[in-house]
């Protein structure tokens, strides 16, 4: 199907869709069209990551392995759904 045909089908669908479907379509497009964030250019964010890394390297912050984290999550799930 050509892009022109797809556009025509989409226009027809939008023109005939009810309000809730229009809102859902808009939300879908909005999510896809939202500008991406270049986090590596965010100086505040980078400073926070560097501070966390420093605290980890100096042994100030307690950390957990992936295995321990998964184990904890499974325990929490069992508590919620006995």
Buried (B, 14 or more C-beta within 10 A) or exposed (E): EEEEEEEEEEEEEEEEEEEEEEEEBEEEEEEEEEEEEEEEEEEEEEEEEEEEEEEEEEEEEEEEEEEEEEEEEEEEEEEEEE
